[in-house]
Amino acid sequence: LSLRGSLPTAATDASDMALTGTLPSQVELCLRAHMRKNASAPLHQVSEHCASVPFETVPPAASPLVVQVLQPSSHQPPACVTQAGSSSVNSHVYGNDKPKVNCACGSREAIIVQVLWRARANLSAHLEFWQKRHNAALDLERFDVFPLRAMPQCRDNVVTWTVGAGDLHPETSLLNGTTFRFRLAWQNARRPAMPHHNFWVLSHLRGSGVAGSDVVESWPVVSRLRYVVVDLLTEVLRPTDPAELHFEFVTVSPATRLLIRGDYPKFYDFTNANVSSTGQQLSRRLLWKGFTDMVIQKASGDEITLKFDAEAKAYVRFRLGRVSIPSLGGQALFSLFTWIHNIPQDEIQLCCPPGYPPANPGRIFRLPHRVANLRGSLQSEYHQAPALYPIASTMAKRLDEECLVSFTFQVIVGTQRPSAGDPLLMVVRPPVGYEILTGQSKVYDSTRGGATGSLRLLPSFMRYASSSRAEVVLVEQEALKIGVDYQVTLNV
């Protein structure tokens, strides 16, 4: 076997060709096969096979030393020579008795050869030389993307780059018109800056002089109200019942105007609202300084605007009465905005789901859900026993007479028991003129515990009873389920 090929001659040739872009991707190697009929017969060429191998697989300034057959075929030539993973190679067959054929590498006629090289160059030095040139090219490419390498120094609200040798692109002629890009992580101010101070300033200093500067207007910074609390002080059982709301928060910036918007559930109405927190009221809260003086400027729909006077870091507390709250239950959400001379100061929007904001969560009440399919009945002792009182049971109920009242309803949202020490509770509040009598109360549900159509008695007791309010505790009930009828009865 003899081998010929066009190969690189020196280590520097390959490096220079790689940097100038003239590096060939393939090198063509040709293998000649010879044979003799007997020991004394002369050699004659049978075939020649040429294949292209990757340039980087051939050492610089090298010559072939040994050709090894790795996979001999069961047939004699024709054969094909290839690099593992490359495409098939054409085989040109010589001789009158052999036709010209094309062999596909990997077929039974194919053989695989391995070439061992002899290199006159120092391959370690060549590798180190090429590595340096390669790293230099990569470094230049990175400079094209990031032309400024100076490390920033941050102190308070000032960032400084000290530019020295090696921090800028080495081709200085290309720097004119270069855009320097960088990213900063910062913390917004706790309170808004004055409009004439809210600018970013960039200065280019050379020695003790200013070579250039520019200013860019910054984004508006609006601080967030802190320690927000909104409580529902009244028990709203009917859609027409007015509610009283208690508001608390701590300002970050001074403010003279406050806007409150009821976001969720929909259909808050502040149109007829009034400020119900007038004068000093006793409280056990520490540092209590009374309510903040508030004046309603405008109230319409789900928004109300109030005028007040608060310094920075001031506790603001007030109450609004005659507020119409939505009939849909769920977590209440409000948005609060403050201004001073029409300049935005503090705000907090959609406040506040549980745990929000993370560092200083607000506390907002939950609205009760309405019940569905509510039915009620009022029966005197005669109506309860028509068999005993056939005539009296047909008469109307009389004033100042003890009766049994019962209400049947379904819940529209399932209610879970909060904890073992906090059971489910039913509250009954009668209209004016009725009086709840202390005594036995019962609670039923429509779960099929007995005969078809019967109600099941639930363990319960009356925890509190007055003439205008009763609280019935469900002792073992873990949840009120959707689609189940619940009935509560008591004497009035």
C-alpha positions as CSV (number, residue, x, y, z in Angstrom):
1,L,0.0,0.0,0.0
2,S,1.3,3.4,-0.9
3,L,-0.3,6.7,0.1
4,R,-0.1,10.2,-1.4
5,G,-1.8,13.5,-0.6
6,S,-1.6,17.3,-0.5
7,L,-0.8,18.1,3.2
8,P,0.1,21.2,5.2
9,T,3.9,21.6,5.5
10,A,4.4,23.6,8.8
11,A,2.6,24.5,12.0
12,T,2.5,28.2,11.2
13,D,0.8,27.5,7.9
14,A,-2.3,26.0,9.5
15,S,-2.5,28.9,12.0
16,D,-2.1,31.6,9.4
17,M,-4.6,30.0,7.1
18,A,-7.1,29.7,10.0
19,L,-6.8,33.4,10.9
20,T,-6.9,34.6,7.3
21,G,-9.9,32.5,6.4
22,T,-8.0,30.3,3.8
23,L,-8.1,27.1,5.8
24,P,-9.3,24.2,3.5
25,S,-12.0,22.1,5.0
26,Q,-10.9,18.8,3.4
27,V,-7.6,17.2,2.3
28,E,-7.7,14.5,-0.4
29,L,-5.7,11.3,0.2
30,C,-5.3,8.6,-2.5
31,L,-4.6,4.9,-1.8
32,R,-3.1,2.6,-4.5
33,A,-3.5,-1.1,-4.4
34,H,-0.9,-3.4,-6.1
35,M,-0.7,-7.2,-6.4
36,R,1.7,-9.8,-7.9
37,K,0.6,-13.2,-9.2
38,N,3.5,-15.0,-7.6
39,A,6.6,-14.3,-5.6
40,S,8.8,-13.7,-8.6
41,A,6.2,-11.8,-10.6
42,P,6.5,-8.0,-10.8
43,L,3.9,-5.8,-9.0
44,H,1.2,-4.2,-11.0
45,Q,-1.4,-1.6,-10.0
46,V,-4.9,-3.0,-9.5
47,S,-6.9,0.1,-8.3
48,E,-6.6,3.6,-6.9
49,H,-9.0,4.9,-4.3
50,C,-9.2,8.6,-3.3
51,A,-11.0,10.0,-0.2
52,S,-11.3,13.4,1.5
53,V,-10.5,13.6,5.2
54,P,-11.0,16.6,7.5
55,F,-8.0,19.0,7.4
56,E,-7.7,19.1,11.2
57,T,-7.1,15.3,11.4
58,V,-3.7,15.7,9.5
59,P,-0.7,16.8,11.6
60,P,1.3,19.7,10.2
61,A,4.6,19.0,8.4
62,A,3.8,15.3,8.5
63,S,4.3,12.3,6.2
64,P,2.5,9.0,6.2
65,L,4.5,6.3,8.1
66,V,2.2,3.2,8.3
67,V,-1.1,2.3,6.7
68,Q,-2.9,-0.4,8.7
69,V,-5.9,-2.4,7.5
70,L,-8.5,-2.4,10.3
71,Q,-11.3,-4.4,8.6
72,P,-10.1,-6.7,5.8
73,S,-12.8,-7.8,3.4
74,S,-13.6,-11.4,2.4
75,H,-13.1,-10.3,-1.2
76,Q,-10.1,-8.9,-3.0
77,P,-10.1,-5.4,-4.4
78,P,-12.0,-3.4,-5.5
79,A,-12.1,-1.7,-2.1
80,C,-12.9,1.8,-0.8
81,V,-11.0,4.0,1.7
82,T,-12.9,6.4,3.9
83,Q,-12.8,8.3,7.2
84,A,-15.3,6.9,9.7
85,G,-18.5,8.9,9.4
86,S,-17.9,10.4,6.0
87,S,-19.8,9.7,2.8
88,S,-19.1,6.9,0.3
89,V,-16.1,7.0,-2.0
90,N,-15.8,6.0,-5.7
91,S,-13.4,3.2,-6.6
92,H,-11.6,3.3,-9.9
93,V,-10.5,-0.3,-11.0
94,Y,-7.6,-0.9,-13.5
95,G,-7.2,-4.0,-15.7
96,N,-9.0,-5.5,-18.7
97,D,-10.5,-8.3,-16.6
98,K,-12.1,-5.9,-14.0
99,P,-15.1,-3.7,-14.7
100,K,-15.3,-0.2,-13.2
101,V,-17.4,-0.3,-10.1
102,N,-18.6,2.0,-7.3
103,C,-18.3,0.6,-3.8
104,A,-20.2,1.9,-0.8
105,C,-18.3,2.1,2.4
106,G,-19.7,-0.4,4.9
107,S,-20.4,-3.0,2.2
108,R,-18.7,-6.4,2.1
109,E,-16.2,-5.1,-0.5
110,A,-15.1,-2.2,1.8
111,I,-12.0,-2.0,4.0
112,I,-11.1,0.5,6.7
113,V,-7.6,1.7,6.9
114,Q,-5.7,3.7,9.6
115,V,-2.9,6.0,8.7
116,L,-0.1,6.7,11.2
117,W,1.9,9.9,10.6
118,R,5.4,11.0,11.1
119,A,5.6,14.7,12.0
120,R,8.8,16.8,12.0
121,A,7.1,19.6,13.9
122,N,6.7,20.0,17.7
123,L,3.0,19.2,18.1
124,S,2.9,20.6,21.7
125,A,4.4,23.9,20.5
126,H,2.0,23.9,17.6
127,L,-1.0,23.3,19.8
128,E,0.1,26.1,22.2
129,F,0.8,28.5,19.4
130,W,-2.6,27.8,17.8
131,Q,-4.4,28.0,21.2
132,K,-2.9,31.5,21.8
133,R,-4.0,32.7,18.3
134,H,-7.4,31.2,18.8
135,N,-7.9,32.8,22.2
136,A,-6.8,36.1,20.7
137,A,-9.4,35.8,18.0
138,L,-12.1,35.0,20.5
139,D,-11.0,37.9,22.7
140,L,-11.3,40.3,19.8
141,E,-14.8,38.9,19.0
142,R,-15.9,39.5,22.6
143,F,-14.6,43.1,22.3
144,D,-16.9,43.6,19.3
145,V,-19.9,42.7,21.5
146,F,-18.8,44.3,24.8
147,P,-16.3,47.1,24.0
148,L,-16.1,48.3,27.6
149,R,-14.5,46.0,30.2
150,A,-13.9,48.3,33.1
151,M,-15.4,47.0,36.4
152,P,-17.9,49.4,38.0
153,Q,-17.7,50.6,41.5
154,C,-21.0,51.4,43.2
155,R,-21.5,53.7,46.2
156,D,-24.9,55.1,47.2
157,N,-26.5,56.4,44.1
158,V,-23.2,56.8,42.0
159,V,-21.6,54.2,39.7
160,T,-18.1,54.8,38.5
161,W,-16.1,53.1,35.7
162,T,-12.3,53.8,35.8
163,V,-11.1,53.0,32.2
164,G,-7.5,51.9,31.7
165,A,-5.3,50.1,29.3
166,G,-7.0,46.8,28.2
167,D,-10.5,48.0,29.1
168,L,-11.4,49.3,25.6
169,H,-11.5,47.7,22.1
170,P,-7.9,47.5,20.8
171,E,-8.9,48.9,17.4
172,T,-9.4,52.5,18.6
173,S,-10.5,53.7,15.1
174,L,-13.7,51.7,15.5
175,L,-14.7,53.2,18.8
176,N,-16.3,56.4,17.5
177,G,-20.0,56.0,17.5
178,T,-19.8,52.8,19.7
179,T,-22.8,52.2,22.0
180,F,-21.8,51.1,25.4
181,R,-24.5,48.8,26.9
182,F,-24.7,47.7,30.5
183,R,-27.3,46.6,33.1
184,L,-27.8,47.8,36.6
185,A,-29.6,46.4,39.5
186,W,-31.0,49.1,41.8
187,Q,-33.5,49.8,44.5
188,N,-36.1,52.5,43.9
189,A,-36.3,55.3,46.4
190,R,-38.8,54.8,49.2
191,R,-40.5,58.1,48.4
192,P,-40.9,60.0,45.1
193,A,-38.2,62.4,44.0
194,M,-39.0,66.0,43.2
195,P,-39.6,66.5,39.5
196,H,-36.5,68.6,39.0
197,H,-34.4,65.9,40.7
198,N,-35.7,62.9,38.9
199,F,-33.0,62.6,36.3
200,W,-30.1,60.2,35.5
201,V,-26.8,62.1,34.9
202,L,-23.9,60.6,32.9
203,S,-20.5,62.4,32.9
204,H,-17.3,61.5,31.0
205,L,-14.3,62.7,33.0
206,R,-10.8,63.0,31.6
207,G,-8.3,64.0,34.3
208,S,-9.9,66.8,36.3
209,G,-12.1,68.0,33.4
210,V,-15.4,67.0,32.0
211,A,-15.1,65.7,28.4
212,G,-18.9,65.2,28.0
213,S,-22.2,64.7,29.8
214,D,-25.8,64.1,29.3
215,V,-29.0,63.8,31.4
216,V,-32.0,61.5,30.9
217,E,-35.4,61.8,32.6
218,S,-36.1,58.9,34.9
219,W,-39.3,57.0,35.4
220,P,-41.8,58.2,38.1
221,V,-41.3,56.5,41.5
222,V,-44.4,56.0,43.5
223,S,-44.0,54.7,47.0
224,R,-46.3,52.1,48.5
225,L,-48.6,52.7,51.5
226,R,-47.7,50.6,54.5
227,Y,-49.6,48.8,57.3
228,V,-52.9,48.9,55.4
229,V,-55.9,47.7,57.3
230,V,-59.6,47.7,56.1
231,D,-62.2,46.2,58.5
232,L,-65.9,45.7,58.0
233,L,-67.5,46.9,61.3
234,T,-71.1,46.1,60.7
235,E,-72.9,42.9,60.0
236,V,-74.5,43.2,56.6
237,L,-77.2,40.4,56.2
238,R,-79.4,42.1,53.7
239,P,-78.3,43.7,50.4
240,T,-79.8,47.0,51.4
241,D,-78.0,47.2,54.8
242,P,-75.5,50.0,54.9
243,A,-71.9,49.1,56.0
244,E,-69.3,50.9,58.0
245,L,-65.7,50.5,57.0
246,H,-62.6,51.2,59.0
247,F,-59.4,52.3,57.1
248,E,-55.9,52.4,58.4
249,F,-52.5,53.0,56.7
250,V,-49.1,54.6,57.2
251,T,-47.9,57.2,54.7
252,V,-44.4,57.2,53.2
253,S,-44.7,60.7,51.7
254,P,-46.7,63.8,52.7
255,A,-50.2,63.9,51.2
256,T,-53.2,66.2,51.1
257,R,-55.6,64.1,49.0
258,L,-56.7,60.4,49.0
259,L,-58.6,58.4,46.5
260,I,-60.2,55.0,47.4
261,R,-61.5,52.6,44.8
262,G,-63.4,49.4,45.5
263,D,-62.0,46.9,43.0
264,Y,-63.4,43.5,44.0
265,P,-66.1,42.3,44.3
266,K,-67.7,44.7,41.9
267,F,-70.4,47.2,42.6
268,Y,-69.2,49.1,45.7
269,D,-71.1,52.3,46.0
270,F,-69.8,55.3,48.0
271,T,-72.3,57.8,46.6
272,N,-74.1,58.2,50.0
273,A,-71.1,57.6,52.2
274,N,-70.1,59.9,55.1
275,V,-67.1,60.2,57.4
276,S,-68.3,58.5,60.6
277,S,-65.1,58.8,62.6
278,T,-65.5,62.2,64.2
279,G,-64.0,63.2,67.5
280,Q,-61.7,61.3,69.8
281,Q,-62.7,57.7,70.6
282,L,-61.2,55.4,73.2
283,S,-59.0,52.5,72.1
284,R,-56.5,50.1,73.6
285,R,-54.2,50.3,70.7
286,L,-50.7,51.7,71.5
287,L,-49.8,55.1,70.3
288,W,-53.4,55.9,69.5
289,K,-53.8,59.5,68.5
290,G,-57.4,59.5,67.5
291,F,-58.9,59.6,64.0
292,T,-57.6,61.7,61.1
293,D,-59.8,64.6,60.1
294,M,-61.2,63.7,56.6
295,V,-63.5,65.7,54.3
296,I,-65.2,64.1,51.4
297,Q,-64.5,66.0,48.1
298,K,-66.2,63.7,45.7
299,A,-68.1,60.4,45.9
300,S,-69.5,58.5,43.0
301,G,-69.9,54.8,42.3
302,D,-67.0,52.7,43.5
303,E,-64.7,55.7,44.1
304,I,-64.5,58.3,46.8
305,T,-62.0,61.2,47.1
306,L,-61.1,62.7,50.5
307,K,-59.2,65.8,51.6
308,F,-56.8,65.5,54.6
309,D,-53.4,66.6,55.8
310,A,-50.7,64.1,56.6
311,E,-47.0,64.3,57.0
312,A,-44.5,61.6,56.0
313,K,-44.7,58.4,58.1
314,A,-48.1,59.4,59.6
315,Y,-50.7,57.0,60.9
316,V,-54.0,57.7,59.1
317,R,-57.2,56.3,60.6
318,F,-60.8,57.0,59.7
319,R,-64.2,55.4,59.1
320,L,-66.7,55.6,56.3
321,G,-70.4,54.9,57.0
322,R,-73.4,54.3,54.8
323,V,-71.3,52.4,52.2
324,S,-73.2,50.0,50.0
325,I,-71.1,46.8,49.6
326,P,-71.5,44.1,46.9
327,S,-73.8,41.2,47.3
328,L,-71.2,38.9,45.9
329,G,-68.9,37.4,48.6
330,G,-65.2,36.8,48.6
331,Q,-61.9,38.6,49.4
332,A,-62.3,42.4,49.3
333,L,-59.7,44.4,47.3
334,F,-59.2,48.1,47.4
335,S,-56.8,50.6,45.6
336,L,-55.6,53.6,47.5
337,F,-53.8,56.7,46.0
338,T,-52.4,59.8,47.6
339,W,-51.4,63.2,46.1
340,I,-49.9,66.5,47.2
341,H,-50.5,69.5,44.9
342,N,-51.5,67.1,42.0
343,I,-48.2,65.2,42.3
344,P,-48.6,61.5,42.9
345,Q,-47.2,60.4,46.3
346,D,-48.1,56.9,47.7
347,E,-50.3,54.2,46.4
348,I,-51.2,50.5,46.7
349,Q,-53.4,48.8,44.2
350,L,-55.6,45.7,44.5
351,C,-54.9,45.5,48.2
352,C,-54.6,43.0,49.6
353,P,-54.8,39.2,49.0
354,P,-53.5,37.2,52.0
355,G,-49.7,37.6,52.3
356,Y,-49.5,40.6,50.0
357,P,-47.2,42.6,49.9
358,P,-44.7,40.0,51.1
359,A,-42.6,42.3,53.3
360,N,-45.6,44.1,54.8
361,P,-48.9,42.3,54.2
362,G,-52.1,44.2,54.5
363,R,-55.3,43.0,56.2
364,I,-58.6,43.3,54.3
365,F,-61.9,41.8,55.3
366,R,-63.7,39.1,53.4
367,L,-67.3,39.7,52.3
368,P,-69.9,37.1,53.2
369,H,-71.5,35.1,50.4
370,R,-75.2,35.1,50.1
371,V,-77.4,32.0,50.6
372,A,-79.6,30.6,47.9
373,N,-83.1,29.2,47.8
374,L,-84.0,30.8,51.2
375,R,-87.4,29.8,52.5
376,G,-88.8,30.7,55.9
377,S,-91.9,29.8,57.9
378,L,-93.4,31.1,61.2
379,Q,-95.7,28.8,63.1
380,S,-97.5,29.2,66.4
381,E,-98.1,26.3,68.7
382,Y,-101.5,25.8,67.1
383,H,-100.0,25.6,63.6
384,Q,-97.4,23.0,64.9
385,A,-100.2,20.6,66.1
386,P,-103.2,20.9,63.7
387,A,-104.5,17.6,64.9
388,L,-104.9,18.9,68.4
389,Y,-106.1,22.3,67.4
390,P,-108.1,21.9,64.2
391,I,-109.8,25.2,64.4
392,A,-107.1,27.4,65.9
393,S,-104.5,26.1,63.5
394,T,-106.4,27.7,60.6
395,M,-106.3,31.2,62.2
396,A,-103.6,33.8,61.6
397,K,-100.7,34.3,64.0
398,R,-101.3,36.7,66.9
399,L,-99.1,39.4,68.4
400,D,-97.2,38.7,71.6
401,E,-97.4,34.9,71.0
402,E,-94.5,32.5,71.1
403,C,-93.8,31.0,67.6
404,L,-91.3,28.6,66.0
405,V,-89.4,30.1,63.1
406,S,-87.5,28.0,60.6
407,F,-85.3,28.9,57.6
408,T,-84.2,26.6,54.9
409,F,-81.4,27.5,52.5
410,Q,-78.4,26.4,50.4
411,V,-74.9,27.8,50.2
412,I,-73.5,28.9,46.9
413,V,-69.8,28.5,48.0
414,G,-68.6,25.6,50.1
415,T,-67.5,26.6,53.6
416,Q,-64.8,24.7,55.5
417,R,-64.3,24.6,59.2
418,P,-61.3,26.9,59.9
419,S,-59.9,24.8,62.8
420,A,-60.9,22.4,65.6
421,G,-61.2,25.3,68.0
422,D,-63.1,27.5,65.6
423,P,-66.3,25.7,64.6
424,L,-68.9,26.7,62.0
425,L,-71.4,29.3,63.2
426,M,-74.9,30.4,62.0
427,V,-76.0,33.8,63.0
428,V,-79.8,34.8,63.0
429,R,-80.9,38.4,63.4
430,P,-84.6,39.1,63.5
431,P,-86.4,42.2,62.1
432,V,-87.5,45.1,64.4
433,G,-90.4,44.0,66.6
434,Y,-89.3,40.3,66.9
435,E,-87.5,38.9,70.0
436,I,-85.4,35.8,70.1
437,L,-86.2,33.6,73.1
438,T,-83.4,31.7,74.8
439,G,-84.0,28.1,74.5
440,Q,-83.5,25.2,72.2
441,S,-82.4,25.6,68.6
442,K,-82.0,22.9,66.0
443,V,-80.1,22.5,62.8
444,Y,-80.9,20.0,60.0
445,D,-79.5,19.1,56.6
446,S,-80.9,17.1,53.7
447,T,-78.3,14.4,53.7
448,R,-80.1,11.1,53.5
449,G,-79.5,9.7,57.0
450,G,-82.9,8.1,57.5
451,A,-86.1,7.7,55.5
452,T,-86.3,9.1,52.0
453,G,-87.2,12.8,52.2
454,S,-86.3,13.2,55.9
455,L,-83.9,15.8,57.3
456,R,-81.0,14.8,59.5
457,L,-80.5,16.4,62.8
458,L,-77.0,17.9,63.3
459,P,-75.3,18.3,66.7
460,S,-75.6,22.0,67.7
461,F,-76.2,24.4,70.5
462,M,-77.0,28.1,71.0
463,R,-73.8,29.8,72.1
464,Y,-75.3,33.3,72.4
465,A,-78.8,34.7,72.4
466,S,-80.2,38.2,72.8
467,S,-83.4,39.8,71.8
468,S,-81.9,40.9,68.4
469,R,-79.2,38.2,67.7
470,A,-78.6,34.5,68.1
471,E,-75.5,32.4,67.4
472,V,-75.9,28.7,66.7
473,V,-72.7,26.5,66.8
474,L,-72.4,23.4,64.6
475,V,-70.4,21.1,66.9
476,E,-69.2,18.3,64.6
477,Q,-69.8,19.8,61.1
478,E,-66.6,20.1,59.1
479,A,-68.1,21.9,56.1
480,L,-71.3,23.3,54.5
481,K,-71.6,21.7,51.1
482,I,-73.1,23.1,47.9
483,G,-76.4,21.5,46.8
484,V,-77.4,20.4,50.4
485,D,-80.5,22.0,52.1
486,Y,-79.8,23.3,55.6
487,Q,-82.5,24.3,58.1
488,V,-82.2,26.2,61.4
489,T,-85.2,26.5,63.8
490,L,-85.6,28.6,67.0
491,N,-88.3,30.2,69.1
492,V,-89.3,33.8,68.8
